[in-house]
């Protein structure tokens, strides 16, 4: 499975994006199950989550932007891993993210 990550850092109306792709020698379903488990976030996305904590059913991450609420979109068959990040200020961002269970590039 190839995992694609599109990260948007927004400042006012300006947004930058960066595409990162890596091939993982596992079935797509295995990778998706691991990634969509928020408890594993620091293991594969340590740049956005140094640690995670679940409080009263809500996930929180310690990130470069401070403590933030975190939630993935509902599990789905398409490998979509979009997630909502809510900063302490109440400002919220939807971050697009997806796994591609397609074939390995040649």
C-alpha positions in Angstrom: 0.0 0.0 0.0 1.2 3.5 -0.8 0.3 6.2 1.7 -0.1 9.7 0.5 -0.1 12.6 2.9 -1.2 16.1 1.9 -0.5 18.5 4.7 -2.0 22.0 4.7 -0.6 24.6 7.0 -2.9 27.6 6.8 -2.2 31.2 7.7 -5.0 33.5 6.8 -5.9 32.8 3.2 -2.5 31.3 2.3 -1.9 27.5 2.3 1.1 25.4 1.5 1.0 21.7 0.6 3.5 19.0 0.6 3.1 15.5 -0.9 4.8 12.6 0.8 4.5 9.1 -0.5 6.0 5.8 0.8 5.5 2.2 -0.1 4.6 -0.1 2.9 4.9 -3.9 2.4 1.5 -4.6 3.9 -2.0 -5.1 2.6 -4.0 -1.9 2.3 -6.5 -3.0 5.0 -3.7 -3.7 7.5 -2.2 -0.3 7.0 -5.6 1.5 7.1 -6.5 -0.3 10.4 -3.2 0.8 12.0 -3.3 4.3 10.7 -7.0 5.0 11.6 -6.4 4.0 15.2 -5.7 7.4 16.7 -3.6 5.8 19.5 -1.0 5.0 16.8 -0.7 8.6 15.5 2.6 9.4 17.2 4.2 6.3 15.7 3.6 7.3 12.1 2.9 11.1 12.2 5.2 12.3 15.0 5.5 15.7 13.2 1.9 16.5 14.0 1.3 14.4 17.2 4.0 14.0 19.8 1.5 12.2 22.0 -2.2 11.4 22.1 -4.7 11.3 24.9 -8.4 10.3 25.0 -10.5 12.2 27.4 -14.3 11.5 27.7 -14.4 9.9 24.2 -12.5 12.8 22.5 -8.9 12.5 21.2 -6.4 15.2 21.9 -2.9 15.5 20.5 0.2 17.4 21.6 1.4 19.0 18.4 3.7 21.8 17.2 0.6 24.1 17.5 0.0 23.0 21.1 -2.8 20.8 22.4 -5.5 20.2 19.9 -8.6 18.1 19.4 -8.2 15.4 16.8 -10.7 13.2 14.9 -10.6 11.1 11.7 -13.5 11.0 9.4 -15.6 7.8 9.7 -13.9 4.6 8.6 -14.5 4.0 4.9 -13.7 1.6 2.1 -11.8 4.3 0.1 -8.8 4.7 2.4 -9.7 8.3 3.2 -8.0 9.4 6.3 -9.1 13.1 6.4 -9.0 14.4 9.9 -10.3 17.4 11.8 -7.9 19.4 14.0 -9.3 21.8 16.5 -6.9 24.2 18.2 -7.3 25.6 21.7 -8.5 28.8 20.2 -11.5 27.0 18.7 -10.1 27.3 15.2 -10.7 24.1 13.3 -9.1 22.7 10.1 -10.0 19.7 7.9 -6.7 18.1 6.8 -7.0 15.9 3.7 -5.2 12.6 3.9 -5.6 9.3 2.0 -4.1 5.8 1.6 -3.9 4.4 -1.8 -4.2 0.6 -1.8 -3.3 0.5 -5.5 -0.4 -1.2 -7.1 3.2 -0.4 -6.4 4.7 2.1 -8.8 7.2 0.6 -11.3 
